[in-house]
Amino acid sequence: MSIVVPLDHKQIAYVSYDPDEQCLVVVTHRGHSQRHTDINNDKFFDLLESINKVDTLCSLMANSVK
């Protein structure tokens, strides 16, 4: 079951996370999506708890496998 997190951002609409696959999908308002693998549950929950979710997301994306 995927977890969907809406973001208050001009370009990014939401992220979706599948804990079984450890995959984060970033979806833009234009409907484009990008998969990032090797995102473990701890990293995702850091994103959920972050005050600045966009900065944390950018850090996760920079260190993941596309």
VENVENSUL-V238934 format. One record per residue. SS is DSSP state (hx for helix, st for strand, lp for the rest). PHI is phi in radians with two decimals (999 if undefined). PSI is psi in whole degrees, 0 to 359 (NA if undefined). Layout:
SS & PHI & PSI
SS & PHI & PSI
This chain:
lp & 999 & 129
st & -1.48 & 151
st & -1.90 & 127
st & -1.90 & 131
st & -2.19 & 110
st & -1.24 & 147
lp & -2.13 & 143
lp & -1.57 & 84
lp & -2.54 & 149
lp & -1.15 & 324
lp & -1.84 & 323
st & -1.67 & 123
st & -1.44 & 311
st & -2.85 & 168
st & -2.12 & 150
st & -2.19 & 137
st & -2.22 & 132
st & -1.91 & 106
lp & -1.16 & 332
lp & -1.20 & 320
lp & -1.62 & 351
lp & 0.90 & 51
st & -2.19 & 131
st & -1.92 & 129
st & -1.98 & 125
st & -1.78 & 125
st & -2.05 & 129
st & -1.56 & 168
lp & -1.14 & 337
lp & -1.47 & 358
lp & 1.65 & 0
lp & -1.32 & 149
st & -2.37 & 154
st & -2.45 & 127
st & -1.61 & 139
st & -2.24 & 120
st & -1.75 & 174
lp & 1.13 & 31
lp & -1.74 & 102
lp & -1.32 & 169
hx & -1.04 & 321
hx & -1.07 & 317
hx & -1.12 & 319
hx & -1.15 & 318
hx & -1.21 & 334
hx & -1.08 & 321
hx & -1.10 & 315
hx & -1.05 & 323
hx & -1.54 & 352
lp & -1.21 & 142
lp & -1.26 & 320
lp & -1.94 & 85
hx & -1.07 & 325
hx & -1.16 & 316
hx & -1.10 & 318
hx & -1.13 & 320
hx & -1.08 & 316
hx & -1.05 & 320
hx & -1.13 & 316
hx & -1.07 & 316
hx & -1.13 & 323
hx & -1.17 & 333
lp & -1.84 & 14
lp & -1.91 & 172
st & -1.67 & 132
lp & -1.66 & NA
